[in-house]
Amino acid sequence: ARARHADSLYEAAGEELAKRAPVDVLAKADSQILAEIVDRHVEKRQRRIQELAVVTSNGKLLIYDTATGSSLRTVEAHNSSIACVAYSFDSSMIATASDDHTARLWNADTYACLHILQHDRLVWAVAFSKLNRSVVASCGAENTCKIWNISNGECSKTLEHSGATVFMVAWSPSNHTQLAIGAGGNRVRIWNTDTSECRELVGHERWITSIA
């Protein structure tokens, strides 16, 4: 009955309801009816602009509403500490990287685990590409950066960094084949993911703490 009531209010308000709630139509609707309308008729991705993903040392993925500060979802995501979290650029997926030797891809609507991306040792970072929406990169203590196919969860390429833990990874915002990694404390490398060629940026006397 509540759902039918929500539908009738939605029809009365017309298409504008998805953008703003007309006062004359919704004035008498209680909070449960309004929540039902939002859940049924406002696109989840339209609402996600105010969501924040937080990860914890006990393996939890927490989703918050930044407008209200309220907790929206708690996901038991990993069996160990989570080091990194990232949203895909279309907001449809969340990626997490963990000490449990996996990176994982999550449906950002249902929070179902889509793929488990297996590493041999702990995973430090994950990064989505803005220009190539079909891949995600992850890196870690096994001295590699791996590129994964988002659709099937298979590893399409492994970039080796002999003797150097890879702590961070970032895709170029202007070149879909260019990937940067930070490894071994003071090493930065730029990879061409098509040709597997790389060059190293030298001259760093102290530890690299972040790249973008």
Order of alpha helices (4+ residues) and beta strands (2+ residues): alpha-alpha-alpha-alpha-beta-beta-beta-beta-beta-beta-beta-beta-beta-beta-beta-beta-beta-beta-beta
